[in-house]
């Protein structure tokens, strides 16, 4: 079942609150649910944004490989949408995750 728009916004806000309060694993799970809902709704930009948020939460939770997997492909989504700022942020998130994995070439 895909959450409704108000429900989805509430989930996103809860994930952000979890992140701000240091509950990084909970935040990552919340962003995962939000990402999947946006994917189901065929909203790739919003799904990519949630994936980037999830990546940051996973990094903070000490799960760098999952963070790298979460953010892969998102720079291209933003590029296709013509959003250079979010594409650059996604590249930065990907590099940070790669570095945290010990992949200095990929960073």
Secondary structure, 3 states (H helix, E strand, C coil): CCCCHHHHHHHHHHHHHHHHCCCHHHHHHHHHHHHHHHHHCCCHHHHHHHHHHHHHHHHHCCCHHHHHHHHCCHHHHHHHCCCHHHHHHHHHHHHHHHHHCCCCCCC
